[in-house]
């Protein structure tokens, strides 16, 4: 699990009986599978409880808000995990203390893109949830959508903008005054086609096609943002 989730789990274990924490984690894990398979609208409380091996009464004892609360919990939990992985990858590839040489910038951005795309295979249940969030946005409670953005896409996007700002500060990129927009463009160019064609990793693309889309996306980004 990601660092922020590990901290939460450690705190929960200090404040609650181990059995309660274990049941919470088991139900959250089972719910991730059910929501990823059936989506928010189709998943029933009975199915969620059955997957976790508990009664519906037990589920409501832990999650009084029922399906909506459980979905919010699972989405924010997994989003935090993926965000932690994305930030760790950013720091390992684009170390702010050791910026790449100009001739290595494209290589490093391709390595970063490969890592980001690879997370779909590392966290399949999370990206199944994200697929359903986009497909069922009109059925998911607005507060759940907001919680998801605040747990994952928001801070991950901020971290990417900071990393690109660091590259601009050493003269490698010209972000035209908007690092957040540049980050959004980079993510769209390196991942949008892969996400659409693979349906968030459900139908993985051939390695050669994935590589073509990644390298082409990075090249397009640098044509727009490489410093003169």
N, C-alpha and C positions, 0 to 999 in steps of 0.2 A: 504494500500500500504506500501511497505517497506520504511525504513527511507530515503534512498538515493532518491527514487522517490518522497517522500513527500517534501524533500528539493527542488528538481527540480520544482515541482508543485507550491510550495510557491513562488519561484523566478519568474516563468512564470506569476503568477498572479500579481506580482508587475510590470512586464515589458510589459505585453500585456493586451488588453481589455478582460474582463471576458468572453464575448461571443466567442472570438477567442479561448481562453483556453478550454472552455466547448466543442466547436466543435472538437478541437484537441483530447481531451480525449474521446469523443464519437466515433470519427472515429477510434482511436486506439483500443478501446474496441470492436467495431464491427469487425475490421480487425482481431483481435485475434480469434474471433469466426469463421470467414470465413476461415482463414488460418488453424486453427485447424481442421476444418471439411474437407476442400478440398486440403490442402497442398499448397505449393508455386506455383508449375507449373500450376495447374488446376485453381487456383483462378484468376478471371478476375477483372479488375478495375470496370467494371459495377456491378459485384456482391458485391464488397467491398463498393462501393458507396450506393448501394441499402440497404445493411445491416445497414449502418450508417444513412440512411434516408437523404442523400444529393445527389447533382448532381455530375457527374464526374468532371465537371469544378470546383466545390467547393473543391473536393478532391485534384485535382491538384494544386489549389491555396494554400492549406495547405501543400501538399507533392509534390513539383515539380518533384521529382524523381520517382513519380508513385509507382507502386507495390513494386519495390525493396526498395525504401526509407521507405515505410510504413511497409514492413516486417521487415526491420532492426530496425525500431523504436519499433515495437511491441515486437520483440524478446529481444532486450536489456532491454526494460521496464519490461517485465515479468521476465526475468532472474535476474534482479536486485532485484525484489520483492522476488523471491525464495531464492536468495543468502542471502538476509537480514534475512529471516526466518531460513535458515540453520545455519547462524552464531549465531543468537539469541539462537537457540536450543543448539548449541555447548557450548555456554557460560553458559547456564542454567544447562546442565547436567554435563559438565566437567569444573567446575569452577577452573581456574588456581590457585586461592588463597586457594582452599579447595580440593586438590586431593583426590580421593577415597582411602579407605583402600585396601590392596591387596585382601582381601576376597570379596570386593564389586566391583572390577574392571569389572568382567564379567557382573554383574547386570547392571552397569552403561552403558557399551557399548551396551548391549541389549536395554536399554531404549533409547539411542541415535539412534540406528538402527530403532527402532519402529517409532521414531519421523521423521527420514528422509524418511522412506517408506510412512508414513502417509501424507507427503506433496503432494504426487501424488493425493490424494483425495481432499486436500485443494486448489490445484492449477491445476485443470483438464485442463483448456485451455492452460496453459503454457506447460504442459507435452504432450498435443496433438501436439503443435508446435514442441517440441523436437523430438517426434516420426517422424514427417514429415521431420525434418532437417536430421535425420539419413537416412531416406528412400530416400531423394531427394538431397543428398549432391552434386551430380554432376550437379544439376540444380540451386542450390542456389548460388548467387554471392559470390566469395571468401571473399570479404570485409564484407559481412553480417555474414558469418561463423566466421570470426575473431572477429567481434563486439560481437557476442553471447558468444564466449569463454572468452573475456575480461570482459564482464558484469556479467557472472554467474559462469560457471565451473572453470575458472581460480582462482578468489579470494576465492570461496568456497573451492576449493582444497587446497589453501594456508592456509586458516583458519584451516582446518582439520589437515594439517601437523603440524601447530603450536601447536594445542591441543595435538596431539600425542607426539610431542617433549616435551611438559610439563610433560606428563606421563612418558616419558623416563628419564627426568631429576630427577624425584623422585624415580627412580629405579623400576618402574612398567612394563616398556616395554623395549625391546632391538630392536631398529629399524634398526640395521645393517648399520647405516650410511646414510640412505635414507628415511627421513620422508615422502617425497612426494610419493615415491613408496609404502610405507606402507599404506598411506592413500588411494591410488588407489586400493590396495589389499583389504582393509577393505570395501570400497564401492562396489567393485565387488562381494565380498563374501556375503554381506548382501542384495544386491539389484538386481544383474544381473538376477538371475533366476526369481525373482518376476516381474521385468520389462518385461522380455521375455514372461513369461507365462500369464501375465495380459495385455500385449500390452500397457504398460505405464498407467495402471489403467483403461483402457477401459472395461476390463472384470475382475473385482476384484476377487481375489482368496478367498477361504474360510479362515476364521480367523485362523483356526488350521493349515492350510498349510502355511500361511504367517508366523505364529509364528515358525513353524518348520524350515523354511528356514532362518529366522533371527537368531534364537538361534544356529542353525548349522553353519551359517556363522561366527558368533562371536566366537564360540568355535574353528573353524578352524583357524581364525585369531590369537587367543591367543596361539594356539599350535605352530604357526610360530613366534610370536613376544613377548610372555610373557617373562619377564626377568627371568633368572635362579635364 
